[in-house]
Amino acid sequence: MSNQETDPLAYKAHADLIVERAAEQLRRLLHEAVQMLDPFPPFPGAFFTYGIEVDPGGLASHEHGCVVLGPDAEFYELEVEIDFSQDASDPVAAREERLKKLDLHPCDYVVYAYHALSRVVELLLEQAETREA
């Protein structure tokens, strides 16, 4: 009799271990791929923030707003605030952009990392095409 046959929680523990390993392998792969981006892209529409939006569609956690992959290959929630009490003639001074580091559960990390890696690969291919042209 295996351990899993005697303890049903062993199935959950085994699954957790598999997900944690997958998350760690994706983390390493993502860090490696991000280092190849040159330059790392600015976030579209942002004044000060560099980042790649990661949208895993229906698989996204509803706990977070706009999830961004930063130049350090970590995940952040992009928060943008506009202070309307500031001088309206200077939109840059009225705008505040913050990246709030996310601590994702391994299950969420796998989903976001896979989609982030797919986007990074697209950007790497675009950069390679630009260099060749």
N, C-alpha and C positions, 0 to 999 in steps of 0.2 A: 504494500500500500504506500502510495506517495504521500508526501506532506500535504499536498493540495487536496487529496481525498479525505484527509482527516480534519483539515481546517479550511473552511470555505474562504476565510479572509486571506489565505495564502494567494488566491487568485488575484485579489485586489493588490496585494503587496507586489506580486510579480508584474502586474500591469503598470503599477506606479514606477517600478524600477525601469521597465522598458521605456516609458515616456520620459523619465529623467535622463536616461542615456541618449535618447533621440534629441532632447532639448540641448544637451551638452554638445553633441556632435554638430547640430545645426548652429549653435553659438560659435564654435570654432570655425566652421565653414563660412559663416556670415562675416566674422571678423577678418578672415583672410580675403574674402571677396571685396569688402569695403575698402581695405587698404589699397586695392588695385584701382579704385576710382580716382581719376586725376583729371580735372578737379572734382571734388565732392560738390554736388549741386546745391544751389540755394533753394529753399522752399518756395514754390510758386506763390507770388503775391506778398511774400514776407519782405520786410525791410532789412532785418538783422539775422534771420535764422537760416541755417543750413540744415537740410533734412529731406528725407524721402518719405512721402506719405505711404503708409501701409494700410491698405483696406482689404481685409479678407472677406468682404461681402457679408453674407449671412452668418458666417462663422465668427464674426467679430464679437468681442465682449461688449455688452451695453454699459459697462461700468466706465468706459473711457470715451473721451471725445475724439479728437483728431490724433491718431497715433502716428508718430514720426520716428524713422530710423535716423539716428544722429551720426555724425562723422566718426564717432567712437564705436559704432556698430551696436549701440544700446538703444533701447526703446524709450520714447518719451511721449507725453501728452502735450501737444502744443496748445498753449493758452494765449489768446490775444485779447487785449483790453484797449479800449479807446477812451481817453479822458476828455469828455466833451467840454470840460471847464478850461482846457488849454486853448491857446490861440488857434483859431480855426485856419489861419493862413499857413500854419506849419503842421501838416498831418503827421510828419515823422515824430515831432515832439509829443504829440498827443497819443501816440501808439506805443503800447508796451507788449512785447512778445516774450513769453517764458516757456522754457521746456521743463516739464516736471517729469523726473525719472520714474519709470514704471517698474514695479516689481511684479512680474507676471508669474502666475502659476505655471509649472512645466507644460501642462496641457495647452494653456493659452499661448505660451512661448512658442511651442511647436507650430501652431497655426500662424502666428504673426511672423515667425522667422522664415517659414517656407515662402510666404507671400513676399516678404522683404527680399529674400534671396532671389526670387524670380525677377523682381523689379531691378535689383542690382545687376543681375546678368543682362537684362535688356539694356541698361545704361552702359555697361561695359562693351556690349556689342556696338551700340551707337557711337561710343567714343573711338572704338577701333575703326569703324567705317569713316569717321571724320578724319582720323589720322591718315588713312590710306588715300583719301580724296585729295 
